[in-house]
């Protein structure tokens, strides 16, 4: 064992006691005996935990309202057996099948854009975040963490790929997409728009609604302990070089990648506003409440109200116009991934092809490992609203792909169909979750294509035993859901991971192992960025800016860290599953 490798060994009663102390009692075991056995088995493993939340995780310190962060104890593995019970001794029998990484909801944000609704933060928490000027640096630090890891802690397999499951940009601007591609592939970027020699967003407005970091003015954030950080905005907007991933990577599209602030349909009505020089800094409470309501219930009315405000109904700040802020189309999203400047470690196009750039169809398949197929879906709805659905044409395409990867499946009446000649395990990736796919508004760009819900997608997936997992984001929360079925091989796991813009700022390592007993194990290990926990408000070093990004996110008054964190059964887990066809 190398000197830098950390491993943990706990067994029996000691493991059970440790689990109780760390809050493992909330794991959904069938009985106390099953819980004790699972905890003892998981804690007895000898795994390389360095650089993951198995070793340590951020914990709050301090007695005031504003908290700093420090290294806290790691989170042990929780074995989840709702869908299958593995046989004893599988730790010594299993063989690794696949090992890969999920990023999600990076939200690289142009904070100086005229098309933002920061003044709605108290109604819609994601409209403004005190740390959002540092999104690019936070994402680059996450890339640094993945580059530091040798592979999956349980299989030891090197990562075959990184998949970013959508909301890679915050407001589907071309400049945000360039930043995202630079962070993933490596390169120098300047996270600033307009006049890049100065900052032109709300954080130096003098408004109490926002954290004004460089000023001594007691805004609403400083009143609850947020620090004054001289030079913050200049440091946040200065050029820096992102190292880029050393592992091949792919993209999935999210609602913030195809609509205005992830909510309003982009019908071309606001394109001139994106690139222009007029930015609303605030509105009165009654108008803010009305706009927040229509944003979530009537996207078309929100566009009309926003245009009225710009004509003189709200305080407007003049900023430097910038053509780079123009929104991109689905076709342009795919085309940007084909840019030779962003080939990085590959593959060319990162999942997208010239056909996707021509059609705007942002769904595709790709190999995860030998015998494991990845499917990236487009669950966005260009009609607006944050939640999604899936179009009929894509659903038909998906069923054809599932049949091509299966030697048997079940028809709608539950009868076995034996037709295919090839068996592969299948992992789906999408931005939205099964419970956030209820937006069946007709797609304004394809009115004849029907829309389908997450429930319908679950029903389809359960007809194909080779589907073992559905990996997604969108909720900004850690949550792992079993989708059980009376026929064991028809069950699968849904793995939802928190964002990297809101605390806890996690990514997830996912490993698939064959236990050689008729079951599979899916390991889900959370990781944080490479940034230190402690911050130095006087330092503009890149690592310190990434650390400050995490600390500020924890203290965001309009976020809910506790709900986004999830429970122990949503963190580092072993998810047991019947092996298809076994």
Buried (B, 14 or more C-beta within 10 A) or exposed (E): EEEEEBBBEBEEEEBBEBBEEBEBBEBEBEEEEBBBBBBBBBBBBEBBBBBBBBBBBBEBEEEEEBBBBBBBEBBBBBBBBBBBBBEEEBBEBBEBBBBBBBBBBBBBBBBBBBBBBBBBBBBBBBBBBBBBBBBBBBBBBBBBBBBEBEBBBBBEBEBBBBBBBBBBBBBBBBBBBBBBBBBBBBBEBBBBBBEBEEBBBBBBBEBBBBBBBBBEEEBBBBEEEBBBBBBBBBBBBBEBEBBBBBBBBBBBBBBBBBBBBBBBBBBEBBBEBBBBBBBBBBBEEEBBEBBBBBBBEBBBBBBEBBEEBBEEBBBBBEBEBBEBBBBBBBBBBBBBBBEEEBBBBEBEBBBBBEEBBEEBBBBBBBBBBEBBBBBBBBBBBBBBBBBBBBBEBBBEBBBEBBBEBBBBBBEEEEEEEEEBEEBBBBBBBBBBBBBBBBBBBBBBBBEEBBBBBBEBBBEBBBBBBBBBBBBBBBBBBBBBBBBBBEEBBBBBBBBBBBBBBBBBBBBBBBBBBBBBBBBBBBBBBBBBBBBBBEBEBEBBEBBBBBBBBBBBBBBBBBBEBEEBBBBBBBBBBBBBBBBBEB
